[in-house]
Amino acid sequence: MFFVILDVIAIVYAGFVIYRGRLVELEMNPGAKWLIPLIFFSFGIFQFVTSYFLIENYLTLLIFALSSMIIYISPSGLSTKGAIIIGRLYPFEKIMDYKIKSEHDQLYLEMQVKRRACFLIAKREDKKKVEEYMKKYWR
């Protein structure tokens, strides 16, 4: 029963990620996005093994695999409503402060949301676009 609930949560979360991914206008990299499929695959394999390899659990494993791939390929970045990081929307009204840092060939957008620091990574060439976007929509 526990894993059925996890399946439903995975499907709902993948739906939110798809919906919010469509809102992204300036695509950026959220960082270690590969952890999401790793966690989902781990849950799926654990559920499959603990249920003694039953045939109906192939569906559960498939749901976890497809959900993780949807989450992995969905875009993150900036939209008119706020910053979207792996399906989670951080509205501009809740972003208290932001900094744009250039390191090597990457641009880091660090945003302070309440007591949490959120990061998005872009190409250095997109610095002008990111600055214009933040000036236009932030506060």
matplotlib code that plots the C-alpha trace (Angstrom):
import matplotlib.pyplot as plt

x = [0.0, 2.9, 4.3, 0.9, 0.8, 4.4, 3.2, 0.4, 2.7, 5.2, 2.5, 1.1, 4.6, 5.4, 2.2, 3.2, 6.6, 5.1, 2.7, 5.3, 7.9, 5.6, 5.8, 9.6, 10.6, 14.3, 15.7, 18.5, 20.1, 19.1, 22.3, 22.3, 19.2, 20.5, 19.7, 15.9, 16.0, 18.5, 16.1, 13.1, 14.8, 16.0, 12.5, 11.2, 13.9, 13.4, 9.7, 10.2, 12.6, 10.7, 7.5, 9.3, 9.4, 5.6, 4.4, 2.1, 5.0, 6.5, 3.9, 5.1, 8.7, 7.6, 5.7, 8.8, 11.0, 8.7, 8.1, 11.8, 12.5, 9.8, 11.2, 14.7, 13.9, 11.6, 12.9, 13.8, 14.5, 12.7, 9.1, 6.9, 5.5, 8.9, 11.8, 10.9, 13.3, 12.5, 8.8, 8.7, 7.6, 9.3, 7.2, 9.1, 7.2, 8.8, 12.4, 13.9, 17.3, 19.3, 22.9, 24.3, 27.8, 30.1, 32.5, 34.5, 32.1, 28.9, 26.6, 25.1, 21.8, 21.5, 18.1, 17.3, 13.7, 12.9, 15.9, 16.7, 19.2, 18.1, 20.5, 20.1, 23.0, 23.1, 25.6, 27.8, 26.4, 22.9, 24.0, 22.3, 19.0, 19.0, 19.7, 16.9, 14.5, 15.2, 14.9, 11.7, 9.9, 11.5, 9.6]
y = [0.0, 2.4, 2.0, 2.6, 5.9, 6.7, 5.8, 8.3, 11.0, 10.3, 10.7, 13.9, 15.4, 14.5, 16.3, 19.4, 19.3, 19.1, 22.0, 24.2, 23.3, 24.9, 28.2, 28.5, 31.3, 31.5, 28.0, 27.4, 24.4, 23.7, 21.8, 18.1, 17.1, 13.6, 12.9, 12.8, 9.7, 8.0, 8.4, 7.3, 4.3, 3.3, 3.5, 1.4, -1.2, -1.4, -1.9, -4.5, -6.5, -6.3, -7.6, -10.8, -9.9, -10.0, -9.4, -6.5, -4.7, -4.2, -1.5, 0.3, 0.1, 1.5, 4.3, 5.3, 5.1, 7.2, 9.8, 10.2, 10.6, 13.2, 15.1, 14.8, 16.2, 19.0, 22.5, 24.7, 28.4, 31.8, 32.5, 35.6, 34.2, 33.4, 30.9, 27.3, 24.7, 21.1, 21.7, 23.9, 27.6, 30.2, 33.4, 36.6, 38.1, 35.5, 36.0, 38.3, 38.9, 37.7, 37.7, 37.0, 35.6, 34.7, 31.9, 30.2, 29.8, 29.7, 32.2, 31.5, 33.0, 32.7, 33.6, 33.9, 32.5, 32.9, 31.1, 28.9, 29.6, 28.5, 28.3, 28.3, 28.0, 29.5, 30.1, 33.2, 34.6, 34.8, 37.3, 40.2, 38.2, 37.1, 40.6, 42.1, 39.4, 39.9, 43.7, 43.4, 40.9, 41.0, 43.3]
z = [0.0, 0.8, -2.7, -4.3, -2.5, -3.7, -7.2, -7.0, -5.6, -8.4, -11.1, -9.5, -9.1, -12.7, -13.8, -11.9, -13.4, -16.9, -16.2, -14.6, -17.3, -19.9, -18.1, -18.4, -20.8, -20.0, -19.5, -17.0, -15.3, -11.7, -10.9, -9.8, -11.6, -12.1, -8.4, -9.1, -11.4, -9.1, -6.1, -8.1, -9.6, -6.1, -4.7, -7.7, -7.4, -3.6, -4.0, -6.7, -4.6, -1.4, -3.1, -4.2, -7.9, -8.5, -12.1, -11.1, -9.6, -13.1, -13.5, -10.3, -11.5, -14.9, -13.2, -11.2, -14.3, -16.5, -13.7, -13.1, -16.8, -17.2, -14.2, -15.6, -19.1, -18.0, -18.2, -15.2, -15.3, -15.1, -16.0, -15.6, -12.4, -10.8, -10.8, -11.5, -10.2, -11.0, -11.0, -7.9, -8.4, -6.3, -7.0, -7.4, -4.5, -2.2, -3.5, -0.9, -2.7, -5.6, -6.8, -10.2, -10.2, -13.1, -12.6, -15.4, -18.3, -16.2, -14.7, -11.2, -10.2, -6.4, -5.0, -1.3, -0.6, 3.0, 4.7, 1.7, -1.1, -4.5, -7.5, -11.3, -13.7, -17.1, -19.9, -19.4, -22.7, -21.1, -18.4, -20.1, -20.5, -16.9, -15.6, -17.8, -16.7, -13.0, -13.3, -15.2, -12.9, -9.5, -7.2]

ax = plt.figure().add_subplot(projection="3d")
ax.plot(x, y, z, "-o")
ax.set_aspect("equal")
plt.show()
